[in-house]
Amino acid sequence: MIESRQLVAVDVGNSSVKLAAAHGDVVHDHAIPHSSPRWEQSVLDWAQRIFGEHPIAWRMASVRRSAANQLSDAIYQRVAPTQIQFVTHRHVPMPVAVDHPDRLGIDRLLSAFAASRRARMPAVVIDAGSAVTVDWVSGSGEFGGGAILPGLGLQSRSLSTETEALPQLQWDDPRPFRLPARNTADAIRAGILVGLSAAIDELIERYGANAEAASEPPSVFLTGGDASTISSHLRHNHQVVPNLVCRGLLELPRSLEVSSSTPSSD
């Protein structure tokens, strides 16, 4: 049973695998890019460093099926017996008001679920990864859909690959830029970052205007690999919560009944 095992949450994203494990009162977080050599073994090594030889239950959400299969194969080959739970929207105790719930990205729903446990509703939940999702949770705690935008890396790669002279940016560069920008790299950085932040702020405004009357503005949560880069450019007050998808996985009921055979295609 999962109750007798240590629980590792795994968010298999498009560009990396995010991990979280609660050990005592501390939650340990880690991220491993898919581009890393033997990244699956690195996941297993990290879990072993946290829990040693204690039995582990793996709770996995995936938007990249091939990588999830690759990781589950590595877990079964190295750790026997083991337990892997693949989570879908059916296992998240949150009402969903979208046209096709079975097509909803499980990462979006888990982030919304985790956010709903952290503050009053309504809320806007922003996940800034390869794609940026900006989702709405109603005052009654219902997932109400949202918007999807290309993230910082996708936008800069698009400019680089579709033009002859524009460079590929490194978004971990902490240098500030001035406006108007006086060099090409800063001009690209400013255009993408200010444009994306403004779009997020506009979506927050429109969600609030279209929602049911509320005495206070929505809580706003920001997570994802580019959260720290975007945060200072948002005009709305918000809370940065690292690894929100994995927080949602850890906070699902421990006795969750989930298939242990194949990952979700959501």
C-alpha positions, 0 to 999 in steps of 0.5 A: 500500500502507498501509505507504507511507502515514501512518496515521490511526485514526478512531473514529466514536462516537455523539457524537463522532469520536476521532482518533489518528495516530502521528508519529515517537515521538509519538501525537497525539490529537484529538476532534471532536463531531458537533455541531460545524459542518463536523466532517468538514472539521475531521477532514481539517484535523487530519490535514493539520496532522499530516502535511502533504501526505504520503499518508494511509491512514485506518483507521476503526471505527464504531458510527454508520454514517451519520456514518462514511459522511459522513466517508468521502464527505468524505475521497474528495471532498477527498483523491484518491487515498486509502485507507480501511479499515473495520475489523470484528471479523474483522480484530482478532486476538483470540478472541471468546466471545460469542453473536453475534460479528458484532453485537459493537460494534467499539469494545469489541473494539478497546479490549479488544485494545489493553488486552491489549497493555498488561498481563497478563491477565485484564483489565477494560476500561471505556469511558465514553462515551455508553454505558459498557461494562465488558468482560472479557478472560480470562487467555488473552486471549479477549474474554468479553463484558461489560455496557452501562450508560447513561453520565453524559450519557444518565442526566442527560438522561433525568432532565431530559427525563422530569421537570419540575423537574430540570435538565440537568447539564454534566459538565465542571463540575469542582466537587466535591460533598458527601454528602448533597448540599445542592442539586438539581444536586449531588444529581443529580451525586452520584446518577448518578456514585456509582451508576455508579461503584459499578456498575462496581466491582461488575461488576469484582468479579463478573467476577473471582469468576466467572472462572478462578482467578487469582493476582492481580486483573485489570488494569483499564483506563478510557478514553472521554470521561468517564474522567477524571470517573469515575476518582476515584470507582472503588475498584479500582486502574485505569489511564486510557488515553485513546483506547483504541479508536484505539490498537487501530486503530493497533496492528493489523497494518499490512498488514491486508486490509480492504474499502475500500468501506463501513463496518461495521454492527457 
